[in-house]
């Protein structure tokens, strides 16, 4: 027979070692803790998702409101853009009506009134960025601002320069409203 003291013992049977039931209970407890932690993380992620979804919906509503307000401003801008221009022309209209209302006006008085009214009109146009295009004779022809009606011989003048202005042109805010009608000098 063998000596019980000399017989090696199985490691599970060592004193103080956990039993299989204890190991299984510890594994179950670890899994339960992991499940609880995962459920808490899922709940936190769901709350964050709901918060982000709410922020997104609010931001989307803000963008739609801003777009609507911008569209309204553009619509009002188009509708009332001419308002200041019309206001600046009203004194010109008043002057013309006052001149026509004088029953016994002399030709000299009518001329003076017409010249004053023309100055008012030019001033009103300039305040609204309507600038005349009236190039001097000899200026270089610019197809962006001038429209050539004909080519004429112009001795002593460089070719392709303005010989005469038939009708002034106008720009509005540096954009051609109407080109100046001109005759252009012919090549020699």
BELCORVEN-V806558 format. One record per pair of residues at least 12 apart in sequence whose C-alpha atoms are under 10 Angstrom apart, sorted by the first residue. I is the first residue (numbers start at 1). J is the second residue. If there is no record, write none. Layout:
# BELCORVEN-V806558
i-><I:I>
j-><J:J>
This chain:
# BELCORVEN-V806558
i-><82:84:84:84:85:85:85:85:85:86:86:87:88:88:88:88:88:88:88:89:89:89:89:89:89:90:90:90:91:91:91:91:92:92:92:92:92:92:92:92:92:93:93:93:94:95:95:95:95:95:95:96:96:96:96:96:98:99:99:99:99:99:100:125:125:126:126:128:128:129:129:129:129:129:129:130:130:130:130:130:130:130:130:131:131:131:131:131:131:131:131:131:132:132:132:132:132:132:132:132:132:132:133:133:133:133:133:133:133:133:133:133:133:133:133:133:134:134:134:134:134:134:134:134:134:134:134:134:135:135:135:135:135:135:135:135:136:136:136:136:136:137:137:137:137:137:137:137:137:137:137:138:138:138:138:138:138:138:138:138:138:138:138:139:139:139:139:139:139:139:139:140:140:140:140:140:140:140:140:141:141:141:141:141:141:141:141:141:142:142:142:142:142:143:143:144:144:144:144:145:145:145:145:145:145:145:145:145:145:146:146:146:146:146:146:146:146:146:146:146:146:146:147:147:147:147:147:147:147:147:147:147:148:148:148:148:148:148:148:148:148:148:148:148:149:149:149:149:149:149:149:150:150:150:150:150:150:150:151:151:151:151:151:151:151:152:152:152:152:152:152:153:153:153:153:153:153:154:154:154:154:154:155:155:155:155:156:156:157:157:157:157:158:158:158:158:158:159:159:159:159:159:160:160:160:160:160:161:161:161:161:161:161:162:162:162:162:162:162:163:163:163:163:163:164:164:164:164:164:165:165:165:165:165:166:166:166:166:167:167:167:167:168:168:168:169:169>
j-><128:124:127:128:124:125:127:128:129:124:128:124:120:121:123:124:125:127:128:120:121:122:123:124:125:120:121:124:117:120:121:124:116:117:118:119:120:121:122:123:124:117:120:121:117:113:114:116:117:118:120:113:114:116:117:118:113:111:112:113:114:117:113:170:172:172:173:172:173:170:171:172:173:174:175:170:171:172:173:174:175:176:177:169:170:171:172:173:174:175:176:177:168:169:170:171:172:176:177:178:179:180:145:146:165:167:168:169:170:171:176:177:178:179:180:181:146:164:165:166:167:168:169:170:179:180:181:182:162:163:164:165:168:169:180:182:161:162:163:164:165:157:161:162:163:164:165:182:183:184:185:154:156:157:158:159:160:161:162:163:164:184:185:157:158:160:161:162:163:164:184:158:159:160:161:162:163:184:185:159:160:161:162:163:182:183:184:185:160:161:162:179:180:179:180:175:176:179:180:169:170:171:175:176:177:178:179:180:181:162:165:167:168:169:176:178:179:180:181:182:183:184:165:167:169:178:179:180:181:182:183:184:160:162:164:165:166:179:180:181:182:183:184:185:165:166:180:181:182:183:184:163:181:182:183:184:185:186:163:182:183:184:185:186:187:164:183:184:185:186:187:183:184:185:186:187:188:184:185:186:187:188:185:186:187:188:185:188:185:186:187:188:184:185:186:187:188:184:185:186:187:188:183:184:185:186:187:182:183:184:185:186:187:181:182:183:184:185:186:182:183:184:185:186:181:182:183:184:185:180:181:182:183:184:180:181:182:183:179:180:181:182:180:181:182:181:182>
